[in-house]
Amino acid sequence: MTLYTKYYNEFQDKYMMYIPLTIILQSCIGSIAAMYILMSGLDTISSLVQLFLCVIFCMFYNAAILAQLKGKLVFNMLILSLLSNVIFIIINTILD
């Protein structure tokens, strides 16, 4: 059993418990990423693209939950949102 499968099964088993927790988690991580992107300045196109992607990934996850999409898609969107926002945080803390 892979790590992904293990966490996905846990997410599916306790779906109703994880939904509010993951909304709060990914919203906090996304807002931290947006803060670091804005602190580095919006004077370049790459900063604007980073901010756009940061917001889009967070909104896609929230929309996937509200649309009551399948659990696997919601879980994949959570992973995508968290990984992309952590990458944005790392990029903008190293560059500053």
C-alpha positions in Angstrom: 0.0 0.0 0.0 1.5 3.3 -1.1 1.4 6.5 1.0 -1.0 8.0 -1.4 -3.4 5.1 -1.1 -3.1 5.1 2.7 -4.0 8.8 3.0 -6.7 8.6 0.4 -8.4 5.7 2.2 -8.2 7.7 5.5 -9.7 10.7 3.7 -12.5 8.7 2.3 -13.3 6.9 5.6 -13.6 10.2 7.5 -14.7 12.4 4.6 -17.1 14.6 6.6 -14.5 15.2 9.3 -11.7 16.1 6.9 -13.6 18.5 4.7 -13.7 21.4 7.2 -10.2 20.7 8.4 -8.8 20.7 4.9 -10.7 23.8 3.9 -9.1 25.6 6.8 -5.7 24.1 6.2 -5.5 24.9 2.5 -7.0 28.3 2.9 -4.3 29.2 5.5 -1.5 27.8 3.4 -2.9 29.6 0.4 -3.1 32.9 2.2 0.4 32.6 3.5 1.6 31.9 -0.1 -0.4 34.9 -1.3 1.2 37.1 1.4 4.7 36.0 0.4 4.0 36.6 -3.3 2.6 40.1 -2.5 5.5 40.9 -0.2 8.0 40.2 -3.0 6.1 42.7 -5.2 3.8 42.5 -8.2 6.2 44.3 -10.5 6.8 41.3 -12.8 4.5 39.1 -14.8 5.8 36.0 -13.0 4.6 37.4 -9.7 1.2 38.0 -11.1 1.1 34.5 -12.6 2.1 33.1 -9.2 -0.7 35.0 -7.4 -3.2 33.9 -10.1 -2.3 30.3 -9.7 -2.3 30.4 -5.9 -5.8 31.8 -5.9 -7.0 29.5 -8.6 -5.8 26.3 -6.9 -7.4 27.3 -3.6 -10.6 28.2 -5.3 -10.7 24.9 -7.4 -10.4 22.9 -4.2 -13.2 24.9 -2.5 -15.3 24.5 -5.7 -14.7 20.8 -5.8 -16.1 20.4 -2.3 -19.1 22.6 -2.9 -19.9 20.8 -6.2 -19.8 17.5 -4.2 -17.4 15.9 -6.7 -16.0 12.5 -6.2 -13.7 12.0 -3.2 -10.7 11.1 -5.3 -10.9 14.3 -7.3 -11.4 16.3 -4.1 -8.4 14.6 -2.6 -6.2 15.2 -5.7 -7.2 18.9 -5.7 -6.2 19.1 -2.1 -2.8 17.7 -2.8 -2.4 19.9 -5.8 -3.4 23.0 -3.9 -1.1 22.3 -0.9 1.9 21.4 -3.0 1.6 24.3 -5.3 1.2 26.8 -2.5 4.1 25.3 -0.5 6.2 25.7 -3.7 5.2 29.3 -4.0 6.1 29.9 -0.4 9.5 28.3 -0.8 10.2 30.2 -4.1 9.2 33.6 -2.6 11.1 33.1 0.7 14.3 32.1 -1.1 14.1 34.9 -3.6 13.6 37.6 -1.0 
